Structure formats: C-alpha cells, structure tokens
Amino acid sequence: MLHLLAKAFIPRYDDPADPAVRRAYGTLCGAVGIALNLLLFAAKCIVGVVSGSVAIAADALNNLSDAGSSLVALLGFRLAGKKPDHDHPFGHGRLEYVSGLAVAGLILLMAVELAKSSVARILRPQSVTFTIVTAAVLVASIAIKLYMYAYNRSIGRRIQSAALLATAADSRSDALGTAVVLLSMALGRFTTLPLDGWVGLAVAAAIFVTGVKAARETISPLLGRAPAPEFVAAIRDIVLAHKSIRGIHDLVVHDYGPGRVMITLHAEVPASGDMLALHDDIDLAERELAEKLGCVATIHMDPIVDDDATHALRAQVAQAAQAVDSRITIHDFRMVPGPSHTNLIFDAVVPYDEALSHSEVARRISEAVKALPGGPYNAVVTVETSYV
C-alpha cells in the first residue's frame, strides 16, 4: 500500500537521494503511521474495556503513544528539510535525529507507565473475558504492526533515516507484545494465575529495551559517530582514481544530517609536479565527490618528495613506528637535511585503544628513528588519531 501511495503522491519517488523526495517519504510514513495507530488504539480501547484486560488497555495506550511518535517523526522530517539560514549555515538536518530521540523517549515513557499498570494488576487480580472478537482484533493488530515494521524498515534503510528505523523497531516490539497478550488471554481461560498483569509487565520490559536501542541509534549520530567503512572506501576510490594523487590522509567526515555531509582530507601530490595542473586535478576530485556521494568536499594538497631515497627511508621509519605498535601508520613524511643531522618530519596515527600516551609513543618512535642506519636522524613526529 505504501509503495502505491508513494507512486501516487511523490514525484520522482525512485530518487531517495533527492532531499525533497526523502522528506516526502518521511511525511508519508508519518501520516500512515498516525492513521494506523489511531485505528488500533480505538479498536483495542473497545475490546480492552469489554474484556477488562489491563494488558489490552496498556497495549492500546502504547498505540496511542506510537501515533504521537509518528507525529514527532513527521514534524522532524518537515523541520529537518528547512533550508540553511544565517544562524544554521549547515542546515537543520540533525533535527531528524532529535525527532528520533524524542520517539525513543516516548517509547521509554510508555514502558514505565505500562509497567506500573501491570504491577497494580498483579497485586489486585481481576477476571478477564476472552472472546472471538477480542482475538480477532489482536490478530489484526499483530498483522498491521508487522506491516508497519516492514515498510518503516524498508523506507528507513532506503533513505537512511534513524527516525524511521527507530519507528520500525518499535513496531516490531509492539507486534511481539500483542502476540504475548493474545497468548496470555488464551491461557488465562485455564488458570487462575494473574497472567494478565505478568504479561503486561513482560510487554513493558520488551518495550523498554526497544526504547533504549532506539535512543542509542539516534544519540550516536548526534554525538558524531564514525562514518561507515563503505563510505570511507568510496571516498578513497574516487580520490585515488586521479593519477596525480599518490595517497590521502587526515580524512574527516562532518555529518550535519542525512544529505548534508561535508568532508575534508589531505591529498599527497608530487612536489615536482606542475602546481596549476595539480590544483585542477584536486578540483576535479572535489566535484566528483559531490556528484557521486552528494557531499561537499574540501581537499588540501600535501606535496611529497617522490624519489627512491625518500621511499626507502620512509619505509624504515614506518617499520620503526610499527615496532612500537603494529597498527601505527605514518604520513606527511619529509626529509630536511642539516649540517649535523637530518630532520625526519612526519605524522603518526595511533589507534584509539592505544595503551601508551601520545607523548610516550612519540618518544619511543624518536628513539627508534635515531637508531636507524645512515643518520644521524632526528624525528619531528606528531602523534594523532584517525577520524574514520
């Protein structure tokens, strides 16, 4: 159904990279979610009152909160689509992450309220009436929630939306919770145990776990998570396809929301090359990154001496650095000869879990460089961590 609606109401629906199309998908998913959750809320309210089941009533309230979550997600997409302005030159794309976090908050709140109602029912058990109509409503609810899970996950992956993926996770847990409620009501006909309250408590726990997972998924991009390895690999492939560029380093990806990514990197080019020709190649690489990956790219040129002696000495220095930690890499390697010694200037990249301090790593690398044959050499090393 959703794909038919997308074809009917979203021009260029098959181009999710277009910000307008992406926003339209978010709006459509939000609107459909509101309508379906309100329908489920009304149906479960009726059967919950008739049957006297706190689990069904709690499930109905959960659907009402889901409708609110869909409304928040819808507003998030609309606000995230606002154009950059004087106060926010990078746009408002992160509002989508904020809306996903709000959805997670609503999920957690509903889990707490559901747990309170379930504990009260355990302490004061009441009889529950189970009918064919009740069973039919619950089965229909499970089917609808599984459908909502499927389309939110599909569209969320397609447009890379944390908010829709959080909604999908919530729909899946709702389907599971309703299935447990249905099972408990069926079993309740054969026992006097307060299954209704205990099942309500189990559903609350499942919803709480879903809320925590959804919060993690939206907090991570807000804090500034590392880019996907596939995205980094695509950047490397595009830039290194230009023959004048010998290597890249200091790659930083700035994520200001879906479709609003800026990248900066250093590109190593031959110091003996023609400056204007090299600059033109750098410009071409920047434009290609924008066209193929939809990001704004700024590339800094790093001239390197490209001869056999430099290559050989660089290899020795890299080996000396890896003697400190096999995961250390070096870049920006330069030789500056002097009357008494030669300065070897370079950057060393260490992993985040490096046990040694940066100053200790620099000291050990410097000692290893001094011991290299052909010196005397003095290491001028800057120790850093990678942003990818």
C-alpha positions in Angstrom: 0.0 0.0 0.0 2.7 2.5 1.0 4.6 2.0 -2.3 1.4 2.7 -4.2 0.9 5.9 -2.2 4.5 6.8 -2.9 4.0 6.4 -6.6 0.8 8.4 -6.5 1.9 11.3 -4.3 5.7 11.6 -4.5 7.2 12.9 -7.8 10.5 11.1 -8.6 9.7 8.6 -5.8 12.6 6.4 -7.1 15.2 9.0 -6.3 15.6 8.9 -2.5 18.9 10.9 -2.7 16.8 14.0 -3.5 16.2 15.9 -0.2 12.6 16.7 -1.3 11.8 13.1 -2.1 13.4 12.0 1.1 11.3 14.5 3.1 8.2 13.3 1.2 8.8 9.7 2.2 9.2 10.7 5.8 6.0 12.7 5.7 4.1 9.8 4.1 5.4 7.2 6.6 4.5 9.5 9.5 1.0 10.2 8.2 0.3 6.5 7.6 1.7 5.6 11.0 -0.6 8.1 12.7 -3.7 6.8 10.9 -3.0 3.1 11.6 -2.0 3.6 15.2 -5.1 5.7 16.0 -7.2 2.9 14.4 -5.6 0.3 16.6 -5.9 2.5 19.7 -9.7 2.8 19.1 -10.2 -0.9 18.5 -8.1 -2.0 21.5 -9.8 0.5 23.8 -13.2 -1.0 23.0 -12.1 -4.7 23.5 -10.0 -3.7 26.5 -12.9 -2.2 28.3 -15.2 -5.1 27.3 -12.8 -7.8 28.4 -11.4 -5.9 31.4 -7.8 -6.7 30.4 -5.2 -4.3 31.7 -2.7 -5.8 29.1 -5.0 -4.9 26.2 -5.7 -1.4 27.7 -2.0 -0.9 28.1 -1.4 -2.1 24.5 -4.0 0.4 23.3 -2.2 3.2 25.1 1.0 2.1 23.6 -0.6 2.5 20.1 -1.7 6.0 21.1 1.9 6.8 22.1 3.0 5.3 18.7 0.7 7.8 17.0 2.4 10.6 18.9 5.8 9.2 17.9 4.8 9.2 14.3 3.6 12.8 14.6 7.0 13.7 16.1 8.8 11.9 13.4 6.7 13.7 10.7 7.4 17.1 12.3 11.1 16.1 12.5 11.2 15.4 8.7 9.5 18.7 7.9 11.8 20.8 10.2 14.9 18.9 9.0 14.1 19.9 5.5 14.3 23.6 6.2 16.9 25.4 4.1 20.2 26.7 5.7 19.9 30.1 7.2 22.2 32.7 8.8 22.2 31.0 12.2 22.4 27.5 10.8 24.6 27.6 7.7 24.8 23.7 7.6 21.0 23.3 7.5 18.7 21.7 10.0 19.2 18.0 9.1 20.1 16.9 12.6 16.5 17.7 13.7 15.6 14.3 12.2 18.0 12.7 14.8 16.4 14.8 17.5 12.9 13.6 16.5 14.2 10.0 16.6 15.4 10.6 20.1 12.0 12.1 21.0 10.4 8.9 19.7 12.7 6.8 21.8 11.8 8.9 24.9 8.1 8.4 24.3 8.7 4.6 24.0 10.5 4.6 27.3 7.8 6.7 29.0 5.1 4.3 27.8 7.1 1.3 29.0 7.3 2.8 32.5 3.5 3.6 32.6 2.7 0.1 31.3 4.9 -1.5 34.0 3.1 0.5 36.7 -0.4 -0.6 35.5 0.8 -4.3 35.2 2.2 -4.3 38.7 -1.1 -3.0 40.1 -3.0 -5.8 38.2 -0.6 -8.4 39.7 -1.3 -7.1 43.2 -5.0 -6.8 42.6 -6.0 -9.5 40.1 -9.3 -9.2 38.1 -11.1 -11.6 35.8 -10.6 -11.2 32.1 -13.2 -12.0 29.4 -11.8 -13.6 26.2 -14.0 -13.6 23.1 -13.6 -14.2 19.4 -13.9 -10.5 18.7 -11.0 -9.8 21.1 -8.9 -12.4 19.5 -9.7 -11.1 16.0 -8.7 -7.5 17.0 -5.4 -8.7 18.5 -4.6 -10.8 15.4 -5.4 -7.9 13.1 -3.2 -5.6 15.3 -0.2 -8.0 15.0 -0.6 -8.1 11.2 -0.8 -4.3 11.0 2.2 -3.8 13.2 4.3 -6.3 11.2 3.3 -4.4 8.1 4.4 -1.1 9.7 7.6 -2.7 10.7 8.3 -3.9 7.2 7.6 -0.6 5.4 9.3 1.6 8.0 12.4 -0.6 7.9 12.4 -0.7 4.1 12.0 3.1 3.6 14.3 3.8 6.6 17.1 1.9 5.0 16.4 3.3 1.6 16.6 6.9 2.8 19.0 6.2 5.7 16.6 7.6 8.3 17.4 6.9 12.0 13.9 8.1 12.9 12.1 5.6 10.6 14.4 2.8 11.7 13.5 3.6 15.4 9.8 3.5 14.4 10.3 0.1 12.7 12.0 -1.3 15.8 9.1 0.0 17.9 6.5 -1.6 15.5 8.3 -5.0 15.7 8.3 -4.9 19.6 4.6 -3.9 19.5 3.7 -6.9 17.3 5.6 -9.2 19.7 3.9 -7.6 22.8 0.4 -8.0 21.3 1.2 -11.6 20.4 2.1 -12.3 24.1 -1.1 -10.6 25.3 -3.1 -12.8 22.9 -1.4 -15.9 24.2 -1.8 -14.9 27.8 -5.6 -14.3 27.4 -6.0 -17.7 25.7 -4.1 -19.4 28.5 -5.9 -17.4 31.1 -9.1 -19.4 30.5 -7.4 -22.5 32.0 -5.7 -21.0 35.1 -6.5 -18.6 38.0 -2.9 -17.1 37.9 -2.8 -13.3 37.2 -1.3 -13.8 33.8 -2.8 -10.6 32.5 -0.6 -8.5 34.9 2.5 -10.6 34.4 2.2 -10.4 30.6 1.7 -6.7 30.8 4.9 -6.4 32.7 6.8 -8.6 30.2 5.5 -6.4 27.4 6.6 -3.3 29.3 10.1 -4.8 29.6 10.3 -5.5 25.9 9.1 -2.0 25.0 11.7 -0.5 27.4 14.5 -2.5 25.7 13.3 -1.3 22.3 13.3 2.3 23.6 16.9 2.0 24.8 18.1 0.6 21.5 16.2 3.4 19.6 17.8 6.0 21.8 21.3 4.6 21.1 20.7 4.7 17.4 19.8 8.4 17.4 22.2 9.6 20.1 25.2 8.2 18.2 24.9 10.5 15.1 24.1 13.4 17.3 27.4 12.9 19.2 29.3 12.4 15.9 29.8 8.8 15.1 32.5 7.5 12.7 31.4 7.2 9.0 30.5 3.9 7.5 33.6 1.9 6.2 31.8 1.7 2.8 31.5 5.5 2.6 35.2 5.9 3.5 36.2 3.3 0.9 34.2 5.1 -1.8 35.9 8.4 -0.9 39.3 6.7 -1.2 38.5 5.1 -4.5 37.2 8.3 -6.1 40.2 10.5 -5.0 42.9 7.9 -5.7 41.5 7.3 -9.2 43.2 10.6 -10.1 46.7 9.6 -11.1 48.4 12.7 -9.7 47.2 11.9 -6.2 49.5 9.4 -4.6 47.7 8.9 -1.2 45.3 10.5 1.2 45.2 11.1 5.0 43.5 13.2 7.7 40.1 12.4 6.3 37.3 13.9 8.4 33.6 13.4 7.7 31.2 16.0 9.1 27.6 14.8 9.3 25.0 17.5 9.6 22.1 15.2 8.9 21.0 13.0 6.0 22.1 14.5 2.7 24.2 17.2 4.5 27.7 15.7 4.7 30.9 17.7 4.4 34.4 16.0 4.1 37.9 17.3 4.4 41.1 15.4 3.5 44.7 15.8 2.6 45.9 14.6 -0.8 49.5 13.7 -1.4 50.8 15.0 -4.7 54.3 15.1 -6.2 56.3 18.1 -5.1 57.9 18.2 -8.6 54.5 18.5 -10.4 53.0 21.5 -12.1 51.1 23.4 -9.4 48.3 24.6 -11.7 47.8 21.1 -13.2 47.7 19.5 -9.7 45.3 22.1 -8.4 43.0 21.4 -11.4 43.1 17.6 -10.6 42.2 18.4 -7.0 39.2 20.5 -8.1 38.1 17.6 -10.3 38.2 15.2 -7.4 36.2 17.6 -5.2 33.5 17.9 -7.9 33.4 14.1 -8.4 32.9 13.5 -4.7 30.0 16.0 -4.8 28.4 14.3 -7.8 28.8 10.7 -6.8 28.5 10.9 -3.0 26.4 14.0 -2.6 28.8 15.7 -0.2 30.7 18.9 0.0 34.4 18.2 -0.2 37.5 20.3 0.6 40.9 18.8 -0.3 44.2 20.1 0.9 47.3 19.4 -1.2 50.3 17.9 0.5 53.4 18.0 -1.7 55.7 15.0 -1.2 59.2 14.2 -2.5 58.8 11.3 -4.8 62.2 9.6 -5.2 63.8 6.3 -4.3 65.8 7.5 -1.3 62.8 9.1 0.3 60.7 6.0 -0.3 63.3 3.8 1.3 63.8 5.9 4.4 60.0 6.3 4.8 59.7 2.5 4.8 62.3 2.3 7.5 60.6 4.9 9.6 57.2 3.2 9.2 58.8 -0.1 10.3 60.3 1.7 13.4 56.9 3.1 14.3 55.2 -0.3 13.9 57.8 -1.7 16.3 56.1 0.4 19.0 52.6 -0.8 17.9 52.0 -2.8 14.7 48.8 -0.7 14.0 50.6 2.7 13.7 50.8 4.3 10.3 52.7 7.4 9.2 52.0 10.1 6.6 53.3 13.6 5.6 56.8 12.3 5.6 59.5 14.9 4.8 63.3 15.0 5.0 65.1 18.2 5.9 68.9 17.8 5.8 71.1 19.9 8.1 74.9 20.3 8.8 74.8 18.0 11.8 71.7 15.8 11.3 68.6 15.2 9.1 65.2 16.0 10.5 62.5 13.5 9.5 59.2 15.2 9.9 56.0 13.1 9.8 52.7 12.3 11.5 52.0 9.0 13.3 48.4 7.7 13.5 47.7 5.6 16.5 44.5 3.6 17.3 42.0 4.9 19.9 42.7 2.0 22.3 46.5 2.6 22.3 47.7 1.9 25.9 50.6 4.4 25.6 50.1 8.1 25.8 50.8 10.2 22.7 53.9 11.7 24.3 55.3 8.2 25.1 54.5 7.0 21.6 56.4 10.0 20.2 59.3 9.3 22.5 59.6 5.7 21.5 59.4 6.4 17.8 62.0 9.1 18.1 64.4 6.7 19.9 63.8 4.1 17.2 64.5 6.7 14.4 67.7 7.8 16.0 69.0 4.2 15.8 68.3 3.9 12.0 71.4 3.4 9.8 72.6 6.3 7.6 71.9 9.0 10.2 72.1 10.8 12.4 68.3 11.4 12.2 66.1 13.4 14.4 62.3 12.6 14.4 59.9 15.5 14.5 56.8 13.4 15.0 53.1 14.5 15.6 51.0 11.7 17.1 47.3 11.8 16.3 44.2 9.5 16.0 42.1 8.9 12.9 38.6 10.3 12.5 37.5 7.4 10.3 
